[in-house]
Amino acid sequence: MKEITALVWARISTQAEVTLKLLDLRGDGCTRIGAPTDTVNARNHAAGRAFGKAIHTGHVDVDGVVYASRLNGKDVYAVFDRSTKKLVAAETGCLENHPELPDILERYQVSLVT
């Protein structure tokens, strides 16, 4: 319990007047650019890592990628390290005080044993 209560959470947003340039891999995004669908849908993350590294190295104007989570379909934003200066922590707090923590623990059937 001590390890969990020591954790913090943060809501991240872009700085004012800043827009990130993200490669959109949602929906038919992989097909449109000729990337294997395993890039975002495989259980093994090797294809996604290799693709991310290739985009990071070969396209310095791209800040990151956005793709749908294979687990719940929600958008995932992966921002490359070179672009983190465009981000700010808009809100932070201790994990144990996060207002959504009880619902998340219940939804995923997680029990904390002390």
N, C-alpha and C positions, 0 to 999 in steps of 0.2 A: 504494500500500500504506500509505503514511504517513497518508492521509486515513481509511482504513478502521480502522487500528489506534488512531486517536485517538477513535473512536466508543465510546459506552458503551451498555449495555442495562440495562433495569430491569423488575422484576416488580412490578406495581402491585396493591394490594389496598385494601379499604376500611378505615377506622379501626375499632378495636374497638367493638362495639355499634352500628355504623352500617350501615344498609341503604339502598342506592340505589333510587330509584323509577325504573325503566326501562320505556319503552314497548316491548313485545315485538312485533317485526315478523317473527319467524321463522314458518315454516309458513304458515298462513293468516292471519297477523297483519294484513297489509295489507287483505285482503278483509274481515276482521271490523270494521275501523274505516273502511272506505270509501276507503282510499288506493290510488292506482294501483300495480300490481305493479312498475312501472318505478322506484318509489321505492327498491327494494332490488335489483332484478335487471337494470337496464339497464347497458349498457356506458358510455353517457354518464351522468355523475353529476348532471346538472342537476336532474332530478326529486328525487333524494335530498337534494340540498343545499337546494332550495326547501322540501321537506317538513320537514327538520331545522330550518330557520330558522323556519318557521311554528310548529312544536311548541315551540321555544325561546322564541319571543316570546309565544305565546298560552297556554302552560301552564307557569307559573313553578314549579309543584310537581313537574314532571318533571325528573329529573336527567340523562336521556339516553335512548338507544335501544339495543336489542340486535337484531341481525339476522344471518342466515346469509350468509357470504361467497359471492358468486356464483362464485368461483374454486374453492374447496375445500369449501364447505358448513359450515365451522366457524363457531362463534359469534364475532361481532365486537361489542365493547362500545364505544359512542361516548358519552363522558360530556361533558356541556356544561361550558363554562368556569366557570359559576357554582357547580358542584358539585365541582370539583377539590379544594376544601378538605376534602372527605370522604375523600380518598384519601391513601395513604402509599406510598412506595417501600419495598417489603418486602425487596427484594434488588437489588443493582446490581453491575456489574462492567464490565471492559473487553471490548469485543466480541471482540477477538482471543482472549480466554481463555474465551469462552462454551463450555460443554461440548457444546452441540448444533450449534455452527457447522460443523464438518466434515460432519456428516450433512445439514445444510440445503444447504450448497454442492453436495454430491453429488446430492441429491434434485432440485434445480432446475438442475443442470448448469451451475453458475457456476464459472468459473475466475478466479483472481486472478493478474494479470500484473504482475510487478514489474520 
